[in-house]
């Protein structure tokens, strides 16, 4: 316990000054004693401690105590504050230590109140002291003493403090018993000073009981944790010993057939892989043997080895590319889509020619083509991928990418993570059972990105033919050759796909179907599948073409045929119920009333003839994720400060188109017969169905027509729809998705469509039966649009 004197000593009261030699002459405790401040601990009565007097002030205090019968008063100090109560102590021994400090053995005698400093001839600081007498203990105090003794004994029994048990036994009074808590090492200096300054024995005992109980609670928790840890460790150690003994017994009995390590080595010997892969697997087997099965790491290694051996390293399917057979498969599986089928046949033809020559003159692998089938839902993108697999005679695996945000879903997790596993590409190979399957990457346009990474960037390595022959999964840390895998991606829209990813793929656009094509698909494919799904024979239920066309026209308005199949399934299911309860006898012909009973009332849909009934409304065309759609544009003059308000959850491109349309009309107001005074107000352009986000460069001429109709009070023709972008000079720019938009106009009953002149080449994509029923106007100036659009 280091000692030192405070540099700011209390002021000396000259009137109370005493002569220290006279005080020491009595041989008893003097009314004034030399002061020894301590900063790192507290000396309590009946406590024997060792101290070091290192400073000169401390040495002078010890020297001054020689004149008082080696008595001094020890006062703890916390910061600049001295305790109001100190301990009168006697120096039992004093000796010089090897390092030059003065070592002391000090015995605490009793508490004393510290008064003012007194004047002395020596250099030490003397203070007045008043002894504190403890009164006789009453019954309550004795009860508190018993409580504290029992709690302290239980605490010492919990932590194993045998030495302190003797200290408790030697305490002769309740006050001395309460002071024994001062030995507890968890108490800080402030708590020890509070205990020393507590003169009332009962209050001191209450403090000691509270601290002892808190320490006992902590000791019990620590003992419980230590016991559980030791028990777990002993159990693990015991299991390890038993496992080793079991291994020894099995070896002695010659029962080593189920040895996992030997099994892994035999499987590796039978594996035909390159040296890098073989060495990596052998290294992990050796590591598994070293750590032993009792190690937690052995489970991770074993899972990795099982995954590696599940990969079909040696399994490959020989391509059977017969173009005539492939054409027959595509025709049998799909009705229509002639352009798409032709492109797939070309794709297969190229693969057939490349099959005999895998490398070019430079020794590099020839880069193949990755197809992406883009089109609205229900047009047969996934089934086309299955047809390609059938045509090639390969295994087919579908992997859905919609909604994934974690890059590890593609590349795999690092083995250091809990629950790590390989990515979806490796799992697709395992599921296919071959190294060259047809893998359909479904909904590739719906891949997201966040703080976990960008899966689209990971797909670049997978889909790039120039580098996917060395694809490395993070979990396996082995190179896989994906160059022989046929990847086919599907997407509803290409707008959300990253440009670098789209650049590595060839897009095959699949448009919507006409009513006649839907009828043919339903008759040749959907109806048979629905009957089989519901357990009905082909001759037990019949649905006429007229009823199927009613379902197409009145209950479905979609680009694909998915909803059509759902409606037919509901109709057939109703007929199946009647057959099952024997209320009808097959063969059963579905009637129009059965159709109404199964599907309910046809959903009414506003047609352009009903919507475009006044000036300020025009019909536009757009392409959404569900195919082509009709888009109505409404314009109104709201007065107030000149400007434009656009609503309907529009993107930046469509907002710019609205500003351009208004600027064009202001610049050509005189030419168009528009009163300039009416232009000096605010206009509101609204696209209904505000819950659906809209954006794209194809609504410029529609907004211009709607505003011009409002300003000239000329109504737009109800049987006309338009699409195209506009410039400030009035030029009409080309757009995309011509086929989807025209088919949407045809479904809505529109018979006249305005298209940009630059899109004339896209008119060949429109089915002949639809084009025969439509009048197409190709324009390159907005003036032509207005001349055609307005009612005469």
N, C-alpha and C positions, 0 to 999 in steps of 0.2 A: 504494500500500500504506500504509494508515494506521498510525501507530505511537502507542503510549501506554505508560506505565509502570504496573506493578501497584501498587495502593494498599497491599497487604500485602507489603512487601519482606522478603527474608530477614534474619535477625538478623546484626549486624556482629560479627565476631570481632576484638577489639582486638589480640590477640597476633599476628595475621597482617596488620595494617595496614601499608600502604606509602605512600610519598609519591609521588603521581602525577607531579609535575614531574621527579623523579629518574628515574622509569621512562621518561619520554619522552625523556630526554637521550641514550639509547643510539641512538635513531633506528630501532630494530627493534621487533618485536612484544613488548609488555611482559608480564610475568607477571600483570598485572591491567589490565583494560580497562573503559571505561564500557559499561554494559548498555543496549541498545535493544530492548525487547520489541515484537513484532509480533503482531497478532491475526487478520489476514486473509490471510496467505500465509506462505511459507517461502522464504528466500534460501539457495541452494545454492552451494557453491564453483564458481568460474569462471562464475558467473551475474551479469550486469549488469542491474540493475533501477532504476527510478525510484520514489522514495518521497516522501511528504508528511509533514513533521513539523508537526503541528497543535497538539499540547498543549505547555504550558510545560515539562513534564518531558522531552519529546522534544527541545525546543530546547536545554535544559541539557545533555542527553547529547551532542548535536552539538557544542556549544561545548566540552565537556570533551574530545572527541576531537581537538580541535586540538592538545592537548598530547601526543598519542601518535602524531603523524604522520598524523592523520585516521583512525586505526584505532579500531574499536569491535567489540564482539561483539553480533550480532543473534540473539536467542533467540525462537522462536515460542512463543506461549502459547495453550492451548486451555482456555477456562473459567478456572479458578484454578490450572491446572497449567502450570508452565514445563517446556519440554523439557530433558532432561539434557545435550543436545549442542546447541551453537550454531554459528554461522558467523562466523569472524573476517573482517571486511570493511573496505574502505577507501573513504572518501568521495572520489569523483572530482571532483564538482562540487556546489556549494550556491548557491542563489539564491533571492531573495524572489519569490514568485508574486503575481499581481495581486490575489488574494483575501486576501493577508496571510499565507498559510501558507508554510513554508520547503520548497522543493523540493530534493531530493537525487538524485544519481546515485551508486549504490553498486555496488562490485564485490566479489563474494564471493571470499575467498582460500583458506581451508581450514577444516576442521572443528576444533572445540576443545571439550573438556569444560569445563563451567561449574562452578566451585567455589563457595566461600563468598564472601559480600560482604566488602569491605574498607573500612576507614575512610579518608576523604579530606577535604581541606579544602573542596572545592567542593560544590555542591548535587546533582551527578549521582551515580548509583549505580555503584560500581565492584565488579567481581567478579574472582575468580581464574580464569584460563583456562589450560588445558593442551592444547597442540597435539596433534592426532591424526595420527600418521604412518601412511601406507598402505604395507604391505610390498610387495615385488616380487610380481607375479602369477605363479602357477604355471600348469601346462598346463590344469587343469580350469577355472580362472578365465578364462583366455584363450578356452577353448571356449565358456563361458557368454557372454562378451563378443561373440563372433562370432554366437552364436545370437540374442542380443538385437538386434544391429545388423541382421541379416537380417529379423527380425520387425518392427522399427521402420521399416526402409526400405519393407517391403511395406505397412505401415499408412499411411505417408506417401504412398505411390503410390496407395493406394485413396482417400484423402480429398483428395489434391492439396496436401499441405503442403510446398511447395518451400522455404520459409524454414527449416523445421526440419531439412531435409536438410543444410544448411550447419552447423547446430549439431552434428549427428551427426559430420560430417566433421572438425570442429575438436576433438573430444574426443580427448585424447592418451593417456589411461590408462583401464583398465577401470573404475576408480572414477568418473572423470569421465563416462564413457559411461553408467554406471548412473544418474548424477544427471540425465541429460537427460530421463528419464521424468517428472521433476518439472515440466517445462513442460506436460505433458498436462493440458488444462483439466478433464477429467472426474474427476481425483483430488480427493478432499476434503481438508480440513485435517489430519484424523487420519492419512490415508495418507501425506501429505507429511512429517509429523513422524516417522512410523515410518521412512520412507526416510532422513531426516536422522540419526536416532539409530542407524541400522544402521552400525556401524563396520566389520564384516566385509564386504569387497568382494564375495565370492562370494554371501553372503546377500543383499546389496543387488541384485546382478545377478539372482538368482532372483526377487526381488520384482518387478523391472522386467520380466523376461520374462513372468511371469504376468499382470501388468496389461496389457502390450502385446498379448499374445495375446487377452485378453478384449476389449480395445478393437478389435482387428482383426476378431474375429467379429462384433461389433456393427456395425462399419463395412461389412463385406461384406453383411450383411442389409439395412442401410439403402440401400446402393448398388443392390442387386438390386431392392428395392421402388421406388426412384426411377426405375430404368431401365424397369421394367414400366409404371409410371404414365406416363412420358414417351412410351413406345412406343404405349400405348393412346390418349393424347391426340393424338399425331401421326397415328395411324390415323383417329381420329374427324374430325380437322381435314381430312385428305386426302379422306375420303369426302364430307364436306360440300362441299368445293371441286368434286369430281367431279360431285356431284348438281346443283350450280348450273350447271356447264358443260353437263350433260346437258339440264337444263331449257331453257337458252339454245339449244342445238342443236335441240331439238324445236320450239321456237317458230319458229326460222328455217326449219325444214323444213315447218312447218304441221301437225305431228303432235301436236296437243293434244287429240285425241279421248278419250284415257284419263286426262285430268286429273281427279284425285279431287275437287278443290274445285269444278270446273265441274259434275261429276256431282252433287255434293251440292246445289248451287244449283238445278240443273234439277229434282231430285227435290223440293226445297222449293217451287218454283214450282207443281208439280203437286199439292201437298198441300193439302187443304181442312181447315184447323184454325183455331181462334180466334187473335186477335192475340197473346195472351200466349205461346202455344206457338210461333207463327211467329217472334216476336222472339227467344225463347230459342234456337231452333234456328239462326237467322241469326247470333246473337251467337257461338255455338260454332263455326260455319263460319268466321267472320272470325278468331276466335282460332286456329283450326287453320291458317289461311293465314299468320298472323303468325309462329307458332312454327316453321313449316316441318317437313318430314318428318324432318329429322335430329335434332330434339329428342325426348327421351324422353317428354315430355308429349304429343306428337302421337299416340302410340299410345292413350293414355287417351281423348283427345278423339274419335279415330276410332271407338273401340269404343262410346262413348256415342252418336255420331251413327248408327252402324249399328243400335244397339238402338232408338233413337227411330224410325227409318224402318221397322223391322220391325213396329212396333205398327200394327195395322189401323185407323188413325184414321177412314177413310171407309167401312169395310166393316161393313154391318149386315144382319141377316137379318130379313125381314118375317115377323111372326108369322102363322101360319095356324091360328088357334084354332077348331077345329071340335069341339065338346064330344062329339058322337056318335062322331067319329073317335077322339078322345082316350079315350073309354070303351072303344072297340074295341081300341085299342092296349094299354091297361092290362089288359084281360081276356085278350088274346092272350099277353101277357108274364107274367102272374101269375095263379095260381089262388088263390081265396079272397081274404082281405084286403079285404073289401067296405067296411068302415069307412074304411080307409086310402085306397082308391080314391075313395070319395065325397068325402073331404076334399081330395084332389088335384084332382078335378073342380071343386070349389068354388073352389079356388085359381086354376085356369085360367079359370073363369067371371069372377072378379073382374078378372083381367088383361085379359080381352076387353072388359069394360065400361070399364076405365080407358084402353084403348088410344086411343080417340077423344078423350079429354080428359085431357091430361097434367098440367094444372095446375088448381088449384081457384080459387075466386073471389078469393082474396087474392094470386094469382100465385105461390104456393109449390108446389113439387113434392109430389105426394101420396106419402105414405109407403107402401111396399109391405110385404109380409110375407115373412120369411125362415123357411123350413121346416127343422126338424131331425127326421130320422127316427131314432127311438130304439128299439133292440131288440137281442136277442142276435145273435151271428154266424150267418150263413147263412140269414137270413129274407128276403133280397131287397132290402136298403136301397139298395145301389148300383144294382141293375138297375131299381129304381123311378125313380131319378134319370135313367137313360138313357131310360126310357119317357116321362118328362116332356119331355125334349129332343126325342124323336121326335114327341110330340103337338104341340109348338110348332113343329116344323120348324127347330130351332136346332142349332148345333154343341154338342157335349158334351165337356167336359174334366173329368177327375178329378184332384184334387190331394190327396195324402195328407198329413195333418198329424200323424200319429202319431209321437210321440217327438221332435218338434222343440223346442228350447229357446232358439233364437236369435231375437230379435225381428226381426232383419234378414231372416229368411226370409220374413216377411210384408211389411215395409215396404221392404226392399232395403237394401243397404250404402251407406254414404257413399262418394262418389267418391274420397276421399282414401286409401282403403284399397287395398292391393294385391289384385288379384283381385275387385274389387267388381263386383256385378251386381244387376239388379233383383230384387224380391221375387217370391214365387210367384204373386201375383195378376196382376202384369204379364206374367209368363211364361205364365200360363194364357191371357191374351188373345192373346198372340203365337201360341201353339199352336193356339188355336181359329180364328184368322184372322178373327174378327169382334169387334166391341165389345159385342155382346149375346149371349154364349153362355150355356149352362147350365153352371155351375161346381159340381161336387160336392166339398165340403170333407169328405173322408173321415176318420173317426176323430178328430173334433174334441174328444172327451172325453179324448184321450191327449196333449194339448198340455201340455208341462212349462214350467218357468221356473227360471232360475238367474241367475248374475252377468251373463250376456249379455242379460238382459231378460226380459220377460213377453210371449210371443206372443199370449196370450189378450187382453191389453190392446190390442195392435195390431189384433186382429180386431174390436174394438168399432167402429172407424171403418169397417172394410170392410163389416160386416154391419148397421150402423145405417142404415136407409133415410132417416133425416133428414139424414145428413151424408156418405153415401158418394158423392154426386154431385161432391164436391170432394176425392176421395182423392188424397193426395200421396205418391208413392214417393220414398224418400230418394235413390235413385240417379238417377232422372230429374229430380227437383226440378220436376216439372210436375204440374198438376192433371188427374186423370182422372175422367171421369164413369162411375161404376159403377152408377148407378141403374137402368139398363136390363139389367144382368146378373142372371140368375136364380141366386141362391145357394141350394143345398140342402145341408145338413150331415147327417152321419150320426154316431151315437154308440151305444155298447153300453150305457152307463149314464150317467145325468144327475147322479149324486151328486158326481162329480169336476169338473163344469163350474162355472166361476165364476158367481155369481148375476147380476152385471151383463151378462155375455154371454148367459146363458140368458134374461134378461128381454127381449132384443131378438128372440127367435125364438119361433115357435109349434111346440110339440112334437106330433108325431104318433107315438104309440107303436105299435110292431109287435110283437105277442106271438108265441109259438111256434105251431107247427102241431100239429094232432092227427094220429093215425096215418092216418085216412082222407084228410086233406088232403095228407099226405106221399105217400100212394099216388097220389093224383091228380096231384100235381106231378111225381112220378117218371114217370108214364105220359105226361103231356102235354108235359113239358119236358126233364127230365133225361135220360131214356133216349135220346131222339133226338139230344140234344147229345153224349152219350157215344159213340153209334154213329158219328156223323159224325167225332168227334175221332179215333177209332181206324180210320178208313178202311173202315167196314163199312156196307153198304147197309141200309135199313130192313127188308128182308125176309130178310136173310141170317142174322140171329141174333134169336131171340125169347126174351123173359123174361116169364114169367107173373106175374099179379098176386099169386098165392100166394107165389112166390119173393121178390118185392119186399117183401111184408109180412114175410117171415122176416128179410130184411135189416133192415127197420125195427125189428122187435121184438127181435131177438137180437143185432144187431151195431151198432146205433146207439141212443143215448139222448141226444138233443139237441133243442134248441128249433127249430133251423133244419133245413136239408137239405144242408148242405155235406158233412158226413161221409157222408151217404147217397149223394151223387153220387160221392164217392171210392170207396165200396165197389162201386157199380155199375160204375164205370170199371175196377176190378180184375177183376170178373167178366167183363166184355165183353173186356178185354184178354187174359184166358186163352182165351176162345173165339176171338179173332182170331188167336192163336198157332196154335191147332189148324187153323184155316182156311188160314193162310199156309203151314204145312208139309204141307198136303193130307192130314192124318190124318182130317179129317172133311169131309163134302161139304155145303155150304149148300143149303137152309136148315137151320140148326142150332138146336135147342131146348135151352136151358140147363136142366139137371136139378138137383135138390137136392144130388146128390153133387158136381156141378161147383161148386156154391155152396160146399160145405164145403171142396173142394180149393183154391178161390181165396181164401177168407177165413179158413180154419182153423176152430178151435173157437170157438164163441160165448163171449164174455167173461162169466164168471159175475158177477152183481151181487146183493149182499145186498138182499133186499126187507124191508119193515117186518115182515112175518110172521115172518122169521127173526131180525131184530134185537130186536124188542120181545118178549122172552120171559121177563122177570122184572120185579119191582118196581124202580122207579128209572130207567126208560127211557121216553122219550116221543118222538114223531115230530113235527118241526116243518117249516115250509116257508119258503123264502127265495128271493130273486131275486139272481142273480149276473150278471157280465158275459156269461155264456153262456146266460142265461135262467133259468127257474125250476129249483129243485132241492130235494130232500128233505134235511132236516137232523135228525140224531139227537142227542138230549140225554141224557147219562148222569149220574146223581147217585149219590154214595156218602157214607156217614158214616165219617169217619176218626178220630173221637175227639179228645181234646186240648182246647185252649182254644177257646171258642166263636168261630166266624167262618166265612168263606166263601172258598174257593179256586176261581178260574175259570181254565180252560186251554182251548187250542184257537185261539190267536192271535186274541183277541177285541178289538174296539174299545171305546172308552169308553162308548158307548151301551149295548152288550150287557152290559158289566160293571155298569152302573147298573141294568139290568133284573134282573140276578141278585140284587143287593142288595135291590131292591124286593120281589122274589118271596119271599126269605127273611124279610124284615120282615113281609110280609103274613101268612105262615104262622105266625109267632110271635105276631102280634097276634090271630089267629083260631084258635089251637090248640084251645081248648075246643070251639068251634063245629064244627071239622072232625074232632073225635075224635082229636086228636094229643096224646100224652103230653108234657107240658112238660119232663119230665126228659130226654127224647130230643132236645129242641131245644138243650140246653145242651152242645153239642159242635161240632166243626168239620165242615163239609160241603164236598165237592169236586164241582163241576159241570164236566163235560168235554164239549166238542164235538169229535168225531173229525174226521179230515182236518186236522190242525193246521198243515199247510204252507200252507193256503189262508186268507188274512185274512178275517175275518168281522166285520161290524158292521151295525147298523140297528135301528130300533124295531119289531121284529116277533116277537121270541122270548120276550117276557115271559110269556105264558100257557103256553108250552111248558116253560120252566124251572120255573114254579110247579107244573105238573102232574107233572113228573119228581120234584121234591122232595116233593110231597104223596104221590106213589106210594111213595117210599122210606120216608117217616115212617109211613104207614098200612099199608105192606106190601100194598097193593092194586095189581095189575098193570093197566097201561094197555092198552086194546084195540089189537091189532096192525093192525086195518084202519082206523085213524083217524089223521088228521093235522090240525094246527092252526096258526094264525098269528094274532098280535094282540099288542098291548102292554098292560101292566097298570099300574094306579096303586096307591098305598098303600091306597086304600079298596076295591080289588078291581074297579074298572071296567075294561072292555076297550075300548081305544082303536082307532080305525081305522088301517089300514095301506095300502100301495100294492102294485101288482103282483099284483092278485087273479087275473087271467087266467093269468099265467105260473105262479103258485104252484099253482093248481088243475090246470093241465095237467101240471105236474110230479108232483102227487099221482096223477093218472090214469095217467101212464106207469109209476109205481111200483106200481101195483096197489091203491092206496088207494081205497076207495069211500065213505068218510065224511070230510067236511072241516068243521072248525069255523072260522068267520070272525066278525069283529066285526059287530055289527048295523048299524053305520054304513056298512058296505061292501055292504049289500044292493043298492044301486043299481048296483054294479059287476058283479053277477051277470049282467046282460044281455050283458056282453062275452064270457062263456063260451060256446063253441060249443054248439049245441043237442044234438048227438050225444054230447058229453061230459057236459053237465049231466043228460042223461037217465040216465046210468049212475052218477051220484053222488047222495049224500044230503048236502045242505048245511045246517048248523046255524048260525044267526046269533045270537050272544049278546052281552050287554052287561055281564055280571057273571061273575067267575071261578068262582063257585059253580056256575053252569050248565055251565061247562067241565068241572069235576070230576065233576058228575053224569053227563055224557055220556061222558067219557073212560074211566072205570074199568069193568073187567069186572064184570058183575053177580055 
